[in-house]
């Protein structure tokens, strides 16, 4: 959401010519619609392609992937800003944050009523990129939390015609539909073109630095915008092929995959060698982590709509009326204990065992932390900066100091 004010690769507020998350989304949509016209894919539902492409990044964080990695670090228990959060690793509830999973959940909870949720659009948004980080596949990136709140049993039942809605589904890499696959590759193509253009326009790299890549072979290095268009056209031409008679019998993206893999390796090494970009990522990652700690200690600062979302995610409808009014007037330190008391009393009516109640406490904590992460993810870069400035100086100085010792 609010994609115009979110970073793609470079901070868009520094230069109007850099790509924002909104421009990226529009470029993905245009490329996806162009891909959907290729005969190799057969019959394609262009409306679903359009929906998946336009919604695929609605859950992206401010500051691009720096913000995403910062929230993931907190939820995974790898960093504890201010040592104010419980030790998630000791509690055995390490979580994770991926923008595509967050986007899928926002599509379900914010953009449509239950009757409007299309499981194939949900799947396309969810699977447009990997659903976990490498070597961290066992973390709860939102699935377990969702089962206890965001997803009702009715939604899961509706999803059954498409997939077996379980943990294994989240670990399957590719989208289940051709429409989802088209958007996945459109996203990669658009990202390669925009990253090239922004890196060259920033002056950090020159067009000649890319000459070793096979993607740039036979492409004249003229004006960067023209080169970017030639790259896009070359990748689009590589999809399909005259020998392809059916989608199932031939992988239309085999040649495109080689370009993507080669460019990804080049980009990874190039970005590591750019100190200004690394400094920006570290600084803005700290902003997200300070905000996370601040909202954990002061949940009312997130606003009553977020508290309502928290209550809905906990399936506590009573808190939307009289109890919710009480929450709005509690001190920051009292909100979580108050929710815990009412949540546990509600769960105790169904299960009286101590193990069940302990599990309920962990569910509350996970939903609470996930709600904070989701709230921060909806911010634009400028709004996150604004909220950060309003955090008391002593608090953010202390949190940043503790984070420096956790490197």
C-alpha positions as MATLAB code, in Angstrom:
seq = 'XXXXXXXXXXXXXXXXXXXXXXXXXXXXXXXXXXXXXXXXXXXXXXXXXXXXXXXXXXXXXXXXXXXXXXXXXXXXXXXXXXXXXXXXXXXXXXXXXXXXXXXXXXXXXXXXXXXXXXXXXXXXXXXXXXXXXXXXXXXXXXXXXXXXXXXXXXXXXXXXXXXXXXXXXXXXXXXXXXXXXXXXXXXXXXXXXXXXXXXXXXXXXXXXXXXXXXXXXXXXXXXXXXXXXXXXXXXXXXXXXXXXXXXXXXXXXXXXXXXXXXXXXXXXXXXXXXXXXXXXXXXXXXXXXXXXXXXXXXXXXXXXXXXXXXXXXXXXXXXXXXXXXXXXXXXXXXXXXXXXXXXXXXXXXXXXXXXXXXXXXXXXXXXXXXXXXXXXXXXXXXXXXXXXXXXXXXXXXXXXXXXXXXX';
ca = [
       0.000    0.000    0.000;
       1.084    3.639   -0.508;
       3.536    2.393   -3.114;
       4.428    5.827   -4.497;
       6.347    6.722   -1.355;
       8.314    3.484   -0.999;
      11.878    2.766   -2.076;
      12.606    0.320   -4.896;
      16.433    0.288   -4.875;
      17.457    3.857   -4.022;
      15.665    6.335   -1.788;
      13.206    7.976   -4.174;
      13.113   11.192   -2.117;
      16.764   11.773   -3.075;
      15.996   11.925   -6.804;
      12.677   11.941   -8.652;
      14.236    9.883  -11.444;
      14.764    6.794   -9.291;
      12.180    4.046   -9.433;
       9.624    3.889   -6.643;
       7.660    0.810   -5.677;
       4.675    2.217   -7.612;
       6.630    2.684  -10.857;
       7.998   -0.837  -10.452;
       4.467   -2.198   -9.976;
       3.216   -0.471  -13.127;
       6.172   -1.798  -15.129;
       5.565   -5.332  -13.833;
       1.924   -5.018  -14.882;
       2.810   -3.858  -18.407;
       5.368   -6.649  -18.883;
       3.004   -9.282  -17.460;
       0.237   -8.269  -19.862;
       2.695   -8.415  -22.762;
       3.833  -11.897  -21.704;
       0.239  -13.086  -21.415;
      -0.215  -12.463  -25.154;
       2.359  -15.119  -26.063;
       0.813  -18.185  -27.672;
       2.997  -20.574  -25.683;
       0.846  -19.981  -22.593;
      -2.439  -20.802  -24.271;
      -5.566  -19.337  -22.734;
      -4.748  -16.813  -20.011;
      -7.083  -14.942  -17.665;
      -5.739  -11.427  -18.178;
      -7.870  -10.036  -15.353;
      -6.098  -12.334  -12.905;
      -2.721  -11.382  -14.355;
      -3.653   -7.728  -13.868;
      -4.809   -8.253  -10.273;
      -1.750  -10.266   -9.259;
       0.644   -7.766  -10.851;
      -0.977   -4.699   -9.293;
      -1.217   -6.260   -5.819;
       2.008   -8.262   -5.647;
       3.953   -5.644   -3.632;
       1.231   -4.091   -1.459;
       2.853   -5.603    1.631;
       6.337   -4.304    0.921;
       8.089   -2.389    3.667;
       9.421    1.159    3.601;
      13.082    1.486    2.537;
      12.876   -1.478    0.168;
      14.514   -4.749    1.120;
      16.458   -3.051    3.939;
      13.188   -2.594    5.837;
      12.109   -6.139    5.015;
      15.349   -7.635    6.340;
      15.170   -5.480    9.484;
      11.673   -6.699   10.385;
      12.694  -10.269    9.603;
      15.691   -9.968   11.920;
      13.449   -8.896   14.814;
      10.760  -11.525   14.238;
      13.353  -14.272   13.801;
      14.892  -13.380   17.164;
      18.254  -12.520   15.589;
      18.076   -8.962   16.926;
      16.245   -7.653   19.975;
      15.999   -3.849   19.844;
      16.593   -2.479   23.325;
      16.364   -6.028   24.704;
      12.708   -5.106   25.218;
      11.145   -8.086   23.425;
      10.910  -11.640   24.762;
      13.605  -14.035   23.585;
      11.750  -15.659   20.693;
      14.418  -18.303   20.164;
      14.249  -19.449   23.808;
      10.459  -19.506   23.596;
      10.866  -21.643   20.460;
       8.649  -19.350   18.383;
      11.056  -17.702   15.917;
       9.119  -16.081   13.112;
      10.059  -14.413    9.861;
       8.944  -11.639    7.542;
       8.610  -11.807    3.753;
       6.886   -9.044    1.842;
       5.101  -11.428   -0.536;
       3.448  -13.318    2.334;
       2.526  -10.006    3.936;
       1.070   -8.847    0.600;
      -1.091  -11.970    0.322;
      -2.442  -11.496    3.845;
      -3.180   -7.817    3.200;
      -5.019   -8.782    0.012;
      -7.199  -11.121    2.046;
      -7.786   -8.855    5.046;
      -7.759   -5.326    3.625;
      -8.601   -5.340   -0.061;
     -11.634   -7.566   -0.276;
     -14.381   -9.171    1.725;
     -14.377  -12.924    2.185;
     -16.666  -13.536   -0.773;
     -14.289  -11.654   -3.094;
     -11.093  -13.529   -2.210;
      -9.779  -15.401   -5.240;
      -7.446  -18.245   -4.166;
      -5.571  -18.098   -7.484;
      -4.871  -14.380   -7.074;
      -3.863  -15.064   -3.467;
      -1.495  -17.787   -4.682;
       0.010  -15.567   -7.393;
       0.726  -12.753   -4.934;
       2.157  -15.164   -2.379;
       4.421  -17.039   -4.790;
       5.800  -14.197   -6.915;
       9.057  -14.660   -5.005;
      10.450  -17.125   -2.483;
       8.328  -17.660    0.637;
      11.352  -18.067    2.914;
      14.969  -17.059    3.226;
      17.680  -19.552    2.410;
      18.377  -21.925    5.333;
      15.427  -20.454    7.263;
      12.569  -22.469    5.816;
      11.245  -23.698    9.166;
      10.379  -20.268   10.545;
       6.766  -19.128   10.824;
       6.518  -16.443    8.151;
       2.869  -15.887    8.957;
       1.189  -19.191    8.208;
       0.836  -20.425   11.809;
      -0.219  -16.975   12.983;
      -2.765  -16.774   10.184;
      -4.295  -20.131   11.068;
      -5.101  -18.738   14.504;
      -6.577  -15.497   13.284;
      -6.264  -13.987    9.815;
      -7.591  -17.054    7.992;
     -10.954  -18.380    9.001;
     -11.840  -22.030    8.514;
     -14.228  -20.881    5.765;
     -11.367  -19.361    3.764;
      -9.243  -22.487    4.190;
     -12.173  -24.622    3.030;
     -12.590  -22.406   -0.035;
      -8.864  -22.724   -0.762;
      -9.075  -26.537   -0.798;
     -10.148  -26.722   -4.440;
      -6.818  -25.160   -5.426;
      -4.291  -26.597   -2.961;
      -3.903  -28.618    0.174;
      -3.662  -25.585    2.439;
      -0.870  -26.634    4.803;
       2.715  -25.751    5.686;
       4.058  -27.650    2.663;
       2.070  -25.379    0.367;
       4.021  -22.357    1.599;
       7.348  -24.071    0.862;
       6.472  -24.910   -2.744;
       8.376  -22.373   -4.791;
       6.405  -21.826   -7.980;
       2.895  -20.384   -8.352;
       0.230  -22.963   -9.139;
      -1.197  -21.101  -12.133;
       0.197  -19.785  -15.412;
      -1.052  -16.331  -14.448;
       1.027  -16.388  -11.274;
       4.086  -17.661  -13.141;
       3.797  -14.871  -15.706;
       3.793  -12.218  -12.957;
       6.730  -13.889  -11.201;
       8.895  -13.525  -14.310;
       7.521  -10.091  -15.166;
       8.671   -9.008  -11.704;
      12.191  -10.312  -12.372;
      12.403   -8.657  -15.801;
      11.141   -5.310  -14.485;
      13.561   -5.445  -11.562;
      16.565   -6.114  -13.797;
      15.651   -3.188  -16.071;
      15.010   -0.752  -13.212;
      18.108   -1.775  -11.244;
      20.306   -1.259  -14.307;
      18.747    2.138  -14.982;
      18.977    3.356  -11.372;
      22.537    2.112  -10.857;
      23.740    3.866  -14.015;
      21.764    7.078  -13.415;
      23.111    7.249   -9.861;
      26.661    7.282  -11.211;
      27.644    4.369   -8.972;
      28.100    2.089  -11.995;
      28.668    2.679  -15.702;
      26.987    0.862  -18.581;
      30.375   -0.622  -19.468;
      30.420   -2.443  -16.098;
      27.615   -4.680  -17.387;
      29.338   -5.707  -20.638;
      30.506   -9.054  -19.252;
      26.897  -10.242  -18.875;
      25.404  -12.329  -21.677;
      22.187  -10.307  -21.390;
      24.079   -7.238  -22.636;
      25.717   -9.015  -25.554;
      24.883   -7.319  -28.884;
      23.134   -4.455  -27.063;
      24.577   -1.032  -28.005;
      25.323    1.003  -24.886;
      23.585    4.247  -25.783;
      21.363    6.315  -23.526;
      20.515    4.244  -20.372;
      16.740    4.431  -20.866;
      17.134    3.080  -24.396;
      19.411    0.285  -23.158;
      16.865   -0.622  -20.473;
      14.162   -1.006  -23.131;
      16.457   -3.176  -25.258;
      17.126   -5.417  -22.242;
      13.403   -5.794  -21.625;
      12.697   -6.636  -25.257;
      15.520   -9.177  -25.382;
      14.199  -10.964  -22.285;
      10.657  -10.933  -23.634;
      11.834  -12.452  -26.921;
      13.622  -15.211  -24.996;
      10.320  -16.417  -23.516;
       8.625  -19.236  -25.418;
      10.094  -20.182  -28.765;
       8.895  -21.569  -32.059;
       9.381  -25.170  -30.876;
       6.919  -24.798  -28.045;
       3.569  -26.413  -28.779;
       2.182  -26.473  -25.267;
       2.925  -24.945  -21.900;
       3.291  -28.321  -20.169;
       5.712  -29.781  -22.726;
       8.226  -26.952  -22.697;
       9.585  -24.532  -20.153;
       9.106  -21.159  -21.832;
      11.374  -19.391  -19.341;
      14.505  -21.568  -19.654;
      16.520  -18.954  -21.576;
      15.152  -16.136  -19.433;
      16.202  -17.998  -16.278;
      19.833  -17.940  -17.374;
      19.731  -14.155  -17.796;
      18.048  -13.704  -14.411;
      20.518  -15.904  -12.546;
      23.557  -14.240  -14.108;
      22.277  -10.720  -13.431;
      21.302  -11.616   -9.847;
      24.842  -12.780   -9.075;
      26.305   -9.629  -10.644;
      23.888   -7.360   -8.763;
      24.593   -9.074   -5.445;
      28.345   -8.560   -5.710;
      27.981   -5.031   -7.114;
      25.681   -3.822   -4.328;
      28.047   -5.158   -1.673;
      30.793   -2.967   -3.106;
      28.715    0.237   -2.838;
      29.323    1.766    0.631;
      26.695    4.497    0.235;
      23.957    1.943   -0.401;
      25.131   -0.264    2.468;
      25.095    2.761    4.782;
      21.536    3.628    3.718;
      20.381    0.047    4.292;
      21.900   -0.106    7.787;
      20.544    3.283    8.806;
      16.995    2.687    7.580;
      16.970   -0.860    8.924;
      17.664    0.621   12.350;
      14.715    3.002   11.909;
      12.352    0.047   11.391;
      13.762   -1.789   14.404;
      13.489    1.259   16.676;
       9.873    1.727   15.575;
       9.181   -1.948   16.272;
      10.513   -1.680   19.833;
       8.636    1.581   20.400;
       5.293    0.178   19.263;
       5.855   -3.010   21.237;
       6.135   -0.877   24.377;
       3.511    1.678   23.288;
       0.853   -0.150   21.234;
      -1.686    2.662   21.522;
       0.646    4.854   19.451;
      -0.219    2.680   16.451;
      -3.801    3.937   16.529;
      -7.141    2.375   17.337;
      -7.589    0.841   13.870;
      -4.457   -1.252   14.400;
      -5.692   -2.330   17.834;
      -8.954   -3.379   16.201;
      -6.991   -5.432   13.690;
      -5.119   -7.039   16.561;
      -8.369   -7.965   18.288;
      -9.827   -9.337   15.057;
      -6.703  -11.401   14.420;
      -7.085  -12.875   17.897;
     -10.742  -13.660   17.152;
     -11.861  -11.524   20.080;
     -14.981   -9.800   18.735;
     -15.976   -8.602   22.212;
     -13.017   -6.233   22.156;
     -14.594   -4.342   19.287;
     -17.192   -2.906   21.680;
     -16.910   -2.366   25.441;
     -13.525   -4.016   26.028;
     -12.042   -2.233   23.031;
     -13.012    1.108   24.558;
     -11.074    0.106   27.665;
      -7.989   -0.728   25.612;
      -7.911    2.779   24.148;
      -7.546    4.325   27.611;
      -4.910    1.974   29.017;
      -1.274    2.925   29.504;
       1.114    1.403   26.971;
       2.521   -1.140   29.419;
      -0.982   -2.326   30.331;
      -2.317   -3.147   26.871;
      -0.596   -6.503   26.347;
      -1.420   -7.841   29.862;
      -5.032   -6.711   29.384;
      -5.301   -8.506   26.043;
      -3.601  -11.539   27.529;
      -6.054  -11.708   30.420;
      -9.124  -11.522   28.174;
      -7.676  -13.755   25.457;
      -6.720  -16.466   27.952;
     -10.080  -16.305   29.707;
     -11.785  -16.781   26.334;
      -9.532  -19.724   25.454;
      -9.934  -21.251   28.910;
     -13.608  -21.840   28.221;
     -12.571  -24.216   25.437;
      -9.523  -25.843   27.023;
      -8.538  -25.944   30.688;
      -5.144  -27.680   30.454;
      -2.030  -25.705   31.374;
      -0.352  -26.655   28.087;
      -3.280  -25.264   26.151;
      -3.172  -21.970   28.041;
       0.598  -21.713   27.598;
       0.144  -22.240   23.876;
      -2.514  -19.519   23.905;
      -0.029  -17.105   25.476;
       2.425  -17.784   22.662;
      -0.323  -17.333   20.057;
      -1.124  -13.926   21.532;
       2.536  -12.900   21.472;
       3.001  -14.032   17.862;
      -0.140  -12.261   16.645;
       0.876   -9.126   18.571;
       4.356   -9.054   17.015;
       2.987   -9.830   13.551;
       0.492   -6.953   13.864;
       3.310   -4.514   14.668;
       5.358   -5.716   11.687;
       2.355   -5.398    9.372;
       1.655   -1.872   10.616;
       5.238   -0.759    9.946;
       5.147   -2.407    6.509;
       2.268   -0.152    5.428;
       4.294    3.025    6.021;
       5.942    5.054    3.294;
       9.592    6.038    3.647;
       8.694    9.607    4.618;
       6.015    8.557    7.109;
       8.397    6.087    8.775;
      10.949    8.914    9.035;
       8.251   11.154   10.527;
       7.201    8.556   13.119;
      10.840    7.884   13.964;
      11.427   11.580   14.699;
       8.544   11.473   17.184;
      10.100    8.641   19.173;
      11.666   10.115   22.342;
      15.369   10.786   21.856;
      16.409    8.809   24.942;
      14.416    5.755   23.804;
      15.780    5.619   20.260;
      19.338    6.353   21.389;
      19.162    3.472   23.856;
      17.687    1.072   21.286;
      20.244    1.999   18.621;
      23.041    1.497   21.153;
      21.816   -1.998   22.030;
      21.478   -2.877   18.350;
      25.079   -1.809   17.750;
      26.196   -4.390   20.331;
      24.138   -7.121   18.657;
      26.029   -7.081   15.350;
];
